[in-house]
Amino acid sequence: MSEYLLATHGLTKQFGHHKAVDHVDLHVKKGSIYGFIGRNGAGKTTFLKMISGLSQPTSGEIEMFGYKNAQLKNVRSRISCLIESPGLYGNMSAYDNLAVKCRLFGINDKRYIENILKTVGLSNVGKKKTKHFSLGMKQRLGIAQAIVGEPKVLIFDEPTAGLDAKERIRFRNVISSLAADKIVILATHIVTDIAYVAKTVVLMNDGRIIKTGTQEELCSDISDKVWEITAQSDKVMDYMNRMRVSNAVSDGNKYTLRIVSDEYPENGAVSVPPTLEDVCIYYFGDM
């Protein structure tokens, strides 16, 4: 079997005259986390909905586990997703919500449910109704629902939106622990989440994939375009108007600027190693 469990060929979704996804070709390896980054409206969600079977392509082809087109119905059970908010029964506990999902898969095993709740850090919530859960707890229960039935492809769209720093770290840890024998596809505009978990980064803009690679490869591509410079306060606006300033730290009358640009900033600029955030600033500008 090919190392690629999922591939798209010319995948396109058109709404009227607008192409939300425009002839996307992608090959996804098993046992890896793919992180999609792009501005709102870049086409990430539409692309993931087509892969998940929630939306039909206008044209192009999806191949999974060796199946294509109408044959995909044979492998849809191997795919699970959390797109937008998880569908929860608010008057039921986390355990009972999972029990409902398990019954759909013919699973009637208390220990199986308890192990999933432990995996996502919800083993101690008891009979608390999910309508009283925090946003982070609801997202974790959504992940728990997604992994019922041992799917081989997990798809998450903006899963950490609105979460605090602690919950985002918890989410990243859970996702990392699930990836060993699965494909995990994560789409977000929160660059740090991708930086921590993704092996392969996919940059998407205006419905197209503009760059794909490991973080190291993407950073290497712009290694000669990131500098640090100390500037007087009266020069800072000039740099901001001419170049992409990813960070500016004030120290009295001086600022230390981190600049991402094709143009050399002069005045004692020092080349510094790029980060994934610098990559996004270089390709997208402000996110």
C-alpha positions in Angstrom: 0.0 0.0 0.0 1.2 3.5 -0.7 2.5 5.6 2.2 -0.2 8.1 1.2 -3.6 7.3 2.7 -5.3 10.4 1.4 -4.8 12.4 -1.8 -6.7 15.0 -3.7 -6.4 15.8 -7.4 -7.6 19.1 -8.8 -10.1 19.4 -6.0 -12.4 22.4 -6.5 -15.4 23.9 -4.9 -17.2 26.8 -6.6 -20.0 28.9 -5.2 -21.4 30.9 -8.1 -18.4 32.7 -9.7 -16.3 32.3 -6.6 -13.8 29.3 -6.2 -13.5 28.7 -2.5 -11.1 25.8 -3.2 -9.3 26.0 -6.5 -7.7 22.9 -8.0 -5.9 21.6 -4.9 -3.5 18.7 -5.2 -2.4 17.2 -1.9 -0.9 13.9 -0.7 -1.1 13.1 3.0 1.1 10.5 4.6 -0.1 8.1 7.3 1.1 8.6 10.9 1.5 12.4 10.5 -0.1 15.7 11.6 -0.8 18.2 8.8 -1.4 21.8 9.8 -3.3 24.1 7.5 -2.6 27.8 8.0 -4.3 30.7 6.3 -6.4 33.8 6.7 -10.1 33.5 7.3 -11.7 32.8 3.9 -8.6 31.0 2.6 -10.6 27.9 1.8 -9.4 25.7 4.7 -12.8 24.8 6.1 -14.3 24.1 2.6 -11.4 21.8 1.8 -11.8 19.9 5.1 -15.6 19.6 4.6 -15.0 18.0 1.2 -12.6 15.5 2.6 -15.0 14.7 5.5 -17.9 14.1 3.1 -19.8 17.1 4.4 -19.6 18.9 1.1 -19.4 17.7 -2.5 -16.7 18.9 -4.8 -17.6 20.9 -7.9 -14.8 19.0 -9.7 -11.7 17.0 -8.9 -11.1 13.8 -7.1 -10.5 12.6 -3.5 -8.7 9.3 -2.9 -8.6 7.6 0.5 -7.4 4.1 1.4 -7.3 3.3 -2.3 -10.9 4.2 -2.9 -12.2 7.1 -5.1 -15.4 8.9 -5.9 -18.6 6.9 -5.2 -16.4 4.2 -3.6 -15.5 6.5 -0.8 -18.7 5.4 1.0 -16.9 2.2 1.8 -14.3 4.0 4.0 -16.2 7.0 5.4 -16.4 5.2 8.8 -12.6 5.5 9.0 -12.9 9.3 9.0 -14.0 11.5 11.8 -14.1 15.3 12.2 -14.7 18.2 14.5 -15.7 21.1 12.4 -17.2 24.1 14.1 -18.8 23.3 17.5 -19.2 19.8 18.8 -22.7 18.4 18.8 -23.4 17.7 22.4 -26.6 16.9 24.4 -26.5 19.6 27.0 -28.6 17.8 29.6 -26.4 14.7 29.5 -23.0 14.0 31.1 -19.8 13.5 29.2 -20.1 9.8 29.7 -23.7 9.6 28.5 -22.8 11.7 25.4 -20.1 9.3 24.5 -22.3 6.3 25.2 -24.7 7.6 22.6 -21.9 7.8 20.0 -20.6 4.4 21.0 -24.0 2.7 20.4 -24.0 4.0 16.9 -20.8 2.0 16.4 -22.1 -1.1 18.2 -19.8 -0.5 21.2 -21.2 -1.2 24.6 -18.2 -1.2 26.9 -17.9 1.0 30.0 -14.2 0.7 30.1 -13.8 1.8 26.5 -15.8 5.0 27.3 -13.8 5.6 30.5 -10.5 5.2 28.6 -11.5 7.8 26.0 -12.5 10.3 28.8 -9.2 9.7 30.4 -7.4 10.4 27.2 -9.0 13.8 26.8 -8.7 14.7 30.5 -12.4 14.4 31.4 -12.3 11.3 33.6 -13.2 13.4 36.7 -16.3 15.3 35.6 -18.8 12.8 36.9 -22.4 13.5 36.2 -22.0 17.2 35.4 -24.2 18.2 32.5 -22.3 19.3 29.5 -24.3 22.6 29.2 -22.3 23.6 32.3 -18.9 22.7 30.7 -16.4 25.4 29.9 -15.6 25.9 26.2 -12.4 23.9 26.6 -14.2 21.0 28.2 -16.7 21.0 25.4 -13.9 20.9 22.8 -12.2 18.0 24.6 -15.5 16.1 24.6 -15.8 16.9 20.9 -12.4 15.2 20.4 -13.5 12.3 22.5 -16.6 11.9 20.2 -14.3 12.1 17.2 -12.1 9.2 18.2 -14.9 6.8 19.0 -14.6 3.8 16.6 -10.9 4.2 16.1 -10.9 6.3 12.9 -7.8 6.5 10.8 -8.3 10.1 9.7 -9.1 12.9 12.2 -10.0 16.3 10.9 -10.2 19.4 13.2 -11.1 22.9 12.1 -10.2 25.8 14.4 -10.4 23.5 17.4 -8.7 25.9 19.8 -10.6 29.1 18.9 -11.7 30.8 22.1 -9.6 28.5 24.4 -7.3 29.9 27.0 -3.6 29.1 27.0 -3.9 26.1 29.4 -6.7 24.5 27.3 -4.8 25.0 24.1 -1.7 23.3 25.5 -3.9 20.4 26.7 -5.5 20.1 23.2 -2.1 20.0 21.6 -0.9 17.3 23.9 -4.0 15.2 23.2 -3.6 15.6 19.4 0.1 14.7 19.6 -0.8 11.5 21.5 -3.3 10.4 18.9 -1.2 10.8 15.8 1.0 7.7 15.9 -1.2 5.5 13.8 -3.5 8.1 12.2 -3.6 11.0 9.9 -4.5 14.2 11.8 -5.4 17.3 9.8 -5.6 20.5 11.8 -6.7 23.8 10.3 -6.3 27.1 12.2 -5.1 30.6 12.0 -3.3 30.3 15.4 0.2 29.7 14.2 1.6 28.6 17.6 -0.8 25.6 17.7 0.6 24.4 14.3 4.2 25.1 15.3 3.9 22.8 18.3 2.2 19.8 16.7 2.4 19.7 12.9 5.0 17.7 11.0 3.9 19.1 7.7 2.6 22.6 7.3 0.3 23.6 4.4 -0.1 27.3 3.6 -3.4 28.2 1.9 -4.5 31.4 0.4 -7.4 32.3 -2.0 -8.5 28.7 -2.3 -5.0 27.5 -3.3 -2.1 25.8 -1.6 0.8 28.1 -2.0 3.4 26.2 0.0 3.8 22.8 1.7 6.7 21.5 3.7 8.1 20.8 7.2 8.5 23.8 9.4 12.3 23.5 8.9 11.9 23.6 5.1 9.5 26.5 5.1 11.8 28.5 7.5 14.8 27.6 5.4 13.1 29.1 2.3 13.0 32.6 4.0 16.3 32.3 6.0 17.7 35.3 4.1 14.6 37.5 4.7 14.4 37.9 8.5 16.4 40.5 10.4 16.6 42.1 13.8 17.4 45.8 14.1 17.5 48.5 16.8 15.8 51.7 15.8 15.1 55.1 17.3 11.4 55.7 17.9 11.2 58.3 15.2 12.2 55.6 12.6 9.9 52.8 13.7 6.9 54.0 11.7 9.1 54.2 8.6 10.1 50.6 9.0 6.5 49.5 9.6 5.3 51.3 6.5 8.0 49.8 4.3 8.4 46.4 5.7 6.6 43.6 7.6 7.5 44.0 11.3 6.6 40.9 13.2 7.7 42.1 16.6 8.6 45.4 18.2 9.9 45.6 21.8 10.3 49.1 23.3 13.2 50.0 25.6 12.8 53.7 26.3 13.5 55.7 23.2 14.6 52.6 21.2 12.8 49.7 19.7 14.1 46.2 18.8 12.3 45.2 15.6 12.0 41.8 14.0 11.5 42.4 10.3 10.4 40.0 7.5 11.1 41.4 4.1 12.7 41.0 0.7 14.3 44.4 1.2 17.4 44.7 3.4 16.5 47.0 6.3 20.0 48.6 6.6 21.3 50.4 9.7 23.0 47.5 11.4 20.4 44.8 10.7 21.4 41.3 12.0 20.2 38.1 10.3 18.2 35.9 12.7 16.7 32.4 12.3 13.1 32.6 11.1 10.1 31.1 12.9 6.9 29.7 11.5 5.2 33.0 12.4 7.8 34.8 10.3 6.9 32.4 7.4 3.2 33.3 7.7 4.0 37.0 7.8 6.2 36.7 4.7 3.5 34.9 2.7 0.3 36.4 4.2 1.2 39.7 5.8 -1.0 40.3 8.9 -3.1 37.2 9.8 
